[in-house]
Amino acid sequence: MDAMDSGRCAAKRSHSVELPRKWHLPCMLMKLHEFRSRASELWARASDWLIHVSEWRRLSELPLVHRMLHRRCRTCVTLACFLLLTETACLDDIGAEAGDSTDATRWFCSHGMPWEVCKQYVPSERAALKSFMIHLEKTGVPGPEDLDGRGIVMSGGPMHVMQALSNLYVLRTVYKSQLPVEFWHAYELKDFHCEALASVGATCKALQVPGVYPLWQTTMPAIMSSSFREVLWLDTDITHLIDPAVLFETEAYKREGALFWPDLWGSGCSEFGQSSWRQHIVRHLLDFPYNESDPSCTHEHEAGHLLLDKVRHWRPICLANYLASRDFFAQVLHGYKDVFRLAWLKLKASGWLSPLRPGLVGGFVTNGQFITGSLVHFWPAGDEPVFGAPKERVAIYVHQKKKPGTLWQDIITFPEPLGACTKYRMGFVRVEDLGAHWWNLAVNHQGLSESLSINEQLWNRAYNHSYSIFENDPRPTEADLKRLHRPGQSETTQAIKQQWSACSCDYTDNRWLALLTGLLSKSLSVELLGCDEVLGLGLNPSACPVGYAVAALVCSQMLLKSLDLPSSRSAAGAVGRILPQIEKCLPHSFWPVTLEDLRSFVANTSESGEVEDFLWKAEHRLPVEVLKRFPREYRLSDGGDVLILMPSLPTLAPIASYFIRTGAEQMEGKHWRAAVTLNPCLPGHLPCWWCCPNPQNRRH
């Protein structure tokens, strides 16, 4: 064994690297060399160690291995271990598999499960998974004579019934869909639920396998228990924009037997999309190659809408069910999300993945921002005769409409390929800041605009009509009626209303966050304020009107201190010109100026030439009740403290952090401290959406 081969094996143990096949034999020989030198020790621990290897039970039954393990000789034990290592093809050494601390830099579990917790599960989950894979190869599969037909499968409890009724009503009314529907539940639905579902052509079916099925866990049992051979799985909040039966007739489905659509997030993202990361623990346990050029590897899948031929893909479905039913995998995969993608990759099963990432369907609010109502998914242009070989992508379904409302007004899509990350981070957005494409449906896609409008109106009508039927039925109790609606999220709703009303600003530009920091800390520079830009005749404040207004205000004060009254007057004039754009939104904003103070300042400076009238007499304060208006995606709550995290900026490099105390303000019985801090984790000029107090967060 030469030094190079030894180095290769060491590299395999210390890094997450896919080794070329030609290195496997040197690695195994290196293992043999190591074990020969420790044969006595290995014999004392052999049985304990071998139970962690999934091949142990099968190999120990082989006559040769059986005889060697029952002969107390070092050579025999070493050779037995060598045979086992041959089977496992030079895997990571057992110490690392069991949770060596060096793995903390190699494998990611989830944002909610730190490595210290995660690594305790790895040995047992690895052994259980390997055992399952052995038996999966031998398991029986249904034949064409065992399953027949095609149809829609849904599942859920009482709170999913209203969504299902609304979406199935749209399918039956608009698209005249004749597909049969099975709605599976874990003995949660009552007769009045099932009668309502029957009115839109859905059959209630109770899962016959005893178990506890919280939240989403009826999905896999429903798909597997369904009588259909060919299944269109639908989350109850999926609204089709086409007749879904067409999807079964596509060339892609006939060829592959499975159709999938991508989710928003891929491996290029750091706060989301983690199951598509190369270093995710599930890929490590499943042990399949990671191909950077394959979107199935680098991008998460949509779990709410997929087509499957169960006869062709029974074993991948079984593996997906295994992953979804294990608590460990449910925790690190966010439920059953991506179990199909991972199972298909592990077993190299055939499947089609749409090359188009989903768009956002929503509408514009009065401050010019786009509010997202749902996701919209597409079929690519030009490759399917059943769609008429369209020249443009075809919108086929909308996901995540859960309650009545009117928000399907327009669509934006993203240019980034699958695997890459867009600039979208939930909530309100400015389309131009995302580099997104605005469809302008009313002008460019009138047919789609009309379809979205009709479907949404029918959805709302069906929801309200169904609920009125339940209300007038004497059988449902008050508790039954309450369970029909999804629990409200008042905090999120209030945050959305707040952001809707607040002044719009592109906070991905560090300038505005740094300006706020400097304003409250009384440490500002002319470079940061951009006074030359403020005084320019061509000033366009649209990117952040409130920020430009505050910058102009502070510039006027700095110029006044320099005894440059004409320039100070010009800066005050800029405040007056911008003020009409922020009068409605400023009372809802977190910026530490009030509308009354700004109006008074503008009035004084426009009517007088006295130096005293140019002095800003108000105080820049950020009390807790105002701080809470700060956009949630830039905010970190830490116990009783509310923190605004700022990016590091070269102009503010000497400043570590500022803590602006509001005194002993009482809020809900707690002392609160408002703190505006710089984030030292990122290089200059990078926006800090999710900063790095959490060591598991690997955005940058």
Secondary structure, 3 states (H helix, E strand, C coil): CCHHHHHHHHHHHHCCCCCCHHHHHHHHHHHHHHHHCCHHHHHHHHHHHHCCCCCHHHHHCCHHHHHHHCCCCHHHHHHHHHHHHHHHCCCCCHHHHCCCHHHHHCCECECCECHHHHCCCHHHHHHHHHHHHHHHHHCCCCCCCCCCCEEEEEECCHHHHHHHHHHHHHHHHHCCCCCCEEEEECCCCCHHHHHHHHCCCEEEEECCCCCCCCCCCCHHHHHHHCCCCEEEEECCCEEECCCCHHHHCCHHHHHHCEEECEEEEECCCCCCCHHHCCCEHHHHHHCCCCCCCCHHHHEEECCCEEEEECCCCHHHHHHHHHHHHCHHHHHHCCCCCCHHHHHHHHHCCCCEECCCCCEEEEEECCCCCEEEEEEEEEECCCCCHHHCCCCCCEEEEEECCCCCCCCCCEEEECCCCCCCCCCCCCCCECHHHHCCEECCHHHHCHHHHHHHHHHHHHHHHHHHHHHHHHHHCCCCCHHHHHHCCCCCCHHHHHHHHHHHHCCCCCCCCHHHHHHHHHHHHCCCCHHHHCHHHHHCCCCCHHHCHHHHHHHHHHHHHHHHHCCCHHHHHHHHHHHHHHHHHHCCCHHHCCCCCCHHHHHHHHHHHHHCCCHHHHCCCCCCCCCHHHHCCCCHHHEEEECCEEEEEEECCHHHCCCCEEEECCCCCEECCEECEEEEEEECCCCCCCCCCCCCCCCCCCCC
